[in-house]
Amino acid sequence: MISGDLSIILVIKERCPCRRPELKIKVNPEDFQVEEILARPLVQTPAAHRVYRLRKRNWNTVDALSEIARSRGVELRDLHWCGRKDRSALTVQYFSTSSPVDMTFRSTNLSAEFAGFSDSRLGPGSISGNRFRIVLRDLDAQESEVIDKRLEEVKLFGFANYFDDQRFGDVSGGGVFPGEMIVKRRYGEALKCIFTAFHPGAPERVKARKAEIASKWGNWKDLSPLCTEPRLRGMLEVLTRGESELEALGKLPREEMSQYLSSYQSFLWNLLLEGILKETVGNLLTIRCRPVDLLQYRDLPREVFRRLAELVIPTPAAGMPEVPGGFGKVLSRVLYSRGVRLSKLRLPEIHQAFLSSFGRRAISVPEELKWGEDNDRLFPGRRIISLEFILQAGSYATMLIKSVSRG
């Protein structure tokens, strides 16, 4: 998952045996700035929902809103927001509430100010896009030249609109999706994934504890002192009583179950898009992604660009619409490769969440893309490239960065 308190290194791998450049992003929060763009303007006359502008630095969205809600004596569930923004960034986003309580807030690295009113509460569909200001650091002259050339191509042709690593934080080190195990009705394996998962940057003591859980898996009473997380303890109590693995999964919070399922759905969509690119585009390069590397294009013939720019691909789900462009066979190959049938994506036994299909554009073309080069004051003798651009809602700036970092 692309996250961290210091710098993030992106390594872009190409198939040729040439030198692989490295660059650093998020060396400090100011190097990665994001601002939501609301799809509809707010009004200043009183309406059902008050909307606040949230500014945060080194806070994730849920923790930031939880802190504000706690300080004002309201429940987090009374606040509604458009999407989560990275902790290691300087972000501006919006949230709404129907509560009459004034949610204005100010502390170090976190503030909320009244922005206006809305007739409806905010949600994922309330923004049209995000504006990014990003600094790429620690580049040499050759690397900056490569990136400059690729930026020119991306400005014209965009990039493949894959879901990026942030979407796949639940995937185990072995590339196992809890969501895939649930879809395959292998509930025990799903539980083991959930109990033993840890963030790549976790302390060694956490990794050791998770390894011990894996080694004692099935001996539920022995796991009790190792499962300190409340959500794990709730599931473990069900297993200890001899109830089924499915009943244990029923203790997962709604949001977490939804995350597991949507993560797997996003993975299938990525494979579908990659398969479509293989059939329609030449000159593909490999970019390093989680949980598997993916293919990205460079430039496109005019007709291919037009076709891809118009292509909206439905995310896999039972009852999904037909994949347009005659690419249904690509989806069939993807599902076969994972040992899954489309009908298996209907999950009546899972009460917390379900998979529904929605359309996602095949490619993303940044708007107002501009960039400049300068000396890197943090890494003497090296160069920086500063980027500014707008992406449609749901597109990943980190995917754009991966796309331009090797050409």
N, C-alpha and C positions, 0 to 999 in steps of 0.2 A: 504494500500500500504506500503511495507517495505521501509521506508525512514525516514529520520529525521536528526536533527543536533546533537543530543547527542547519547545516547545508545538506542538500540533496544532490547526489551525483546521478546524472542520466548518462548511460552508455548506450549508444546507438550502434547496432551491429549490422554490417552489410555482408553480403555473401562473398564478396571478393576478399582476398587475404590482406587488404591494405590496412593501414593504421586506423585504429578506432579512436575517435576523439572523445574526450570527456568534458563535461561542462558542469557548472554548479548553479543550481537555482535555490532560492529560499535560504541563502546564507543568513539573511535577516528578514524579518517580516515585511519590511518596506520593499524588498526585492520582488514580492509577489502580492500585487494589489488587485482586488476584485470589487466591483460595484454592480449591484443588481439594477436592471432597467425595467421598471414596471410597464406592463402592457397597456394599462389604462391610467390616465392621470388621476391623482387624488383630488378630492374636492375640499373646500374649506368651510362649507356649510355642514352643520351636524348631520351625521348619518349613523347607521346601525353599528359600524365598526370604526374604532379609532386605529390609526396606523402610525407606527413609530419607526424611525430610522435608527438602526442598530449599527454602531461602529465598534469593532473589536480588533484587538491585537493579541496574539498568543492565547486566544480562547477558541474552543470549538463552539459551534452554534448552540447545541443543546445545553452545554454547561453554562454558557453565557445567559441564555434565556432562563434557565433554572435559577441562576443567581439573582436576576432581576425579579422574577416571579416571587422568590422567597423574600426578598427585601420589601416587596409591596404587599405581601400577605395574600397572594392569589395562587391558584394552582397552575402548573405548567400546561395542563391540558386546556386552559382558557386562552392560551396564546397560540397563534397560527402563523406559520412562516412558509416561505416559498421553497426553500431548499437549504441543505447544510453547506457551510463554507469551511474551508480548511482552517485548522488551528494555526499553522505556521504561515500566517499571511496577515495582511492588513485589509480588512474587508468592510464593506458597507452593504447592508441588506435590510429588509423590512419585515416587520411582524405586525399582526393585527390582534385586536381583542374587542369583545363586546362589553367588557367590564368597564364601569365608570371610573375605576381607580386610575389615578394618574401614574403611568408607567415610566415617566421621565426618570433617568438614572445617570449617575456619573461616578466613575471610580477610575483608578489607574488601568489603562488599556481597555476600558469598556464604558460605553455610554449609550443611552437611548434618548432620543428627542422626538417630540411630536411632529409628525409630517403632514397629517391631514386625515380625512375621513373616506370611508368606502362603504358602498351599499352591501357588499359581500365580503366575507372573510378571505384572507389571503391563502393561497395554496400554490402547488407546483405550477399551475397554469397561469399564475398572476404575473409572471415576468416574461418579457419577450427575448431577453438575452442578458449577457453580462459583459461589462467593460473590464478589460485586463490591462494592467501595466506591469511588465515583467522584466527583470534584469537577468541576463545570462552572463555568468562570470567565468573567470579563469580560462580564457580562450587565447590561443596563439594566433598568429597572423593567418596561417593556413585554415584553421578552424573557423575563424570569423569570415573568411572569404567563402568557404563552403556554405555557411549558414546564410550569408547575404544572397548567394545564388539561389538557394532553396526558398528563401523568403519571397524572392521575385516569382518563383513558380507557384508557391502557395497563394500568393496574392491573386494570381490569375486563375488557378485551377482548384484551390482549396486542398482538402485532405480527407482521407477516409474517416468517417465519423464514428470510429469505434468507441465503445465504453472503455475507459482507462482503468488503471490499477486501483484507484480509489473505490471502484465498484466491487472489488473482489477481496476485501479485507478478511472475509470469512474462510478463504480457501486455505487448506492445510499445506504444509511444506511439501507434501507428496502430490499436490494438485487435486485433492479430493474436495468436491463441493458437498457440504451438508444437504443443499437443495437437490442435488442430483441423487443422492442416496434416498431422500424422501420421495422423489418422483419414482424411483425404482422400487419403492416400498421396502428398502433395506434400512429399517428404522434403527437397528442396533448400530450399524456403521455410521449412520447420521449422528446418533448420540455420542459415539466415540469421537467423531470429528469435533463436535461442539465442546465436549469435556476437555479435550487435549489441545485445542487451538490456542495459539499465543501470537502476539504481534512480533514481527521479526526483530524489533528493537527492544524486546522485553528483557529484563534483568536475568542473569543466569539462574538465580534461585527460582524464578517463575518457570523457566524452561525445564529445570530439573524436576520441579513439582509436576509439571504436565507429563514429563516422561515417566514418572512414577505412576501417575494415573493410568497411562497406557499399559504399563507392565502389570498392573493389578486389575485391569479391566475385567469386569464380571464378578469380582469379589466385592460386592457393594458395601458391606460393612467396613472393609479395609479402606475404602475410598473416602469415608466420611471425614476424617481429619484433613484430607488433602483438598477437598472441595470447599473452598472458603467463600466462593462467590454465591450470593443468595439464590440466583436463578438456577445454578447447578445443584445447590442443596435441595431445592424444591423438587427437581427431577429425580435426584438420588433417593429422596424419601419414597417416591412412588416405586422405584425399582426395588428398594429394600423391602417394601411390603409385598413384593412378588407380583405386582401389577405389570401390565405389558409395556413394551418399549414405546408403542404408539401413545399410550396414556401418559407416559413420561414426557414425550414431546408436546403433549397438550398443555403442559405447564409453562412452555416458553411464552414470553410476552409477545403480543400481537406484532409489534414493530420488528422484533428480532426474527420471528418466523417469516414475515414479509421480506426482510432483508435477505434471508437465505434463499428464498424462492426467486426473488428478482435478480439476485446475483447470478444464479444459474441460467435464468432466462436471458440475461445480458450476454453471458458467455456463448450461448447458442446463437444469439443474434450476431455476435462478432464473427463466429465461424461462418455463418451464412453470408455476411458481407464479404469476408475474405474469399469465399468460394465464388461469389459473383465477380470479384475483381480478377480472379484467376481466369475466368472465362471471357472477360471483356477488355482487359488492360495488359499491355506489355510493360517491360521496364520497371518491374516491381522490386522494391528493396525491403529487407527484413528489419523490423524494429523490435526491440526487446520490450516485452510486455509481460504482465502477470495475468493468468498463470501460464500462458504459452506465448511464444513470439508470433507476431502477425505481419502480414504483408501490407506495405504502403506504396502508393504510386508516386510518381514524380510529376510529369506533365501528361496531358491527355490530348488526343485528336479532338477537333471541335465537336464532331458528332457524338463521340463517346462522352465528352464532358457534358454536353446537353442532356444526353440520356441519363447519366448518373445524377446530374443536378436535379432532375425531375423525379428521380426514383425515391419513393418512400417505402421502406421495408417494414412490414409488420413484425413485431416481436413474437416469438413462438409461444403459442398457447392453444389449448383445445378450442376448436371452433374459430380459430383465427381466419381472417380473410386470405384469399389466395395471394401468394407472392407474385407481384407484377413482373412484367418483362419476360415471362416464360422461365423464371428462375425457380419454379417450384421443385424441379429435380435437384437443385442444389440443396434445398432444405432437406429433402429426402435423404441425400447422402450424408448430411451433417447428423441428422437424427440416427441414421444407421450406424455411423461411426461411434456414436455415444451409447448405442444399445438402448435407445429410447423410441417409443412410438408417440405420436402426437396426442393420442387419446390418454396416455399416461399423465399428461400435464393437467388433467382434470383431477382434482384432489378433494373429493367430498368428505374424506375422513379427517382432513385438516381443518379445524374450525376457526383458527386464528386468521388465516389469510388464504388467498387464491391467486392464480395467475390469470390475468386478462391481457389481451393483445392491444398494443397501441403502435402507431406508425412512427418511425424514426427515419430521418433523412439519411441517405447513403453517404453523402459527402457534406462537409461543412466548408463554406467559403467565408473567411473572416471579412468583416466590414471595417473600413477606416484603418486598415493595417498600415502602420508606419514604424520605422525603426531608425536607430542611429548607433554609431560606434564611438567608443571613447576608451581612455586608459582606465585600468582597473585599480582603484586606490587600495583595495583590500588585498590584492594579489599583485604586487609590484612587477612590472615587466610584462604583464598580461593585459588582455583587452576585455571589454564588456560590450554587449549589444543590448540596448534598451528597446523593448517592444511595447506598442500600444495597439489594441484592436478590440473589436466587439465580436462575440460569438453568440449564435442562437442559443436559446435556453436548452440545456442538456448536453451541449458539446463541451469537450474537455480541452482546456488550454494546454495541459501537459501533453495531450496527444499532438497538438500543433507543434509544440517544442520538440517532441520526438521526431516528428515528420521533417523538421528543418535541420536537425542536428547532424545529418549525414546525407550527402548528395553525390 
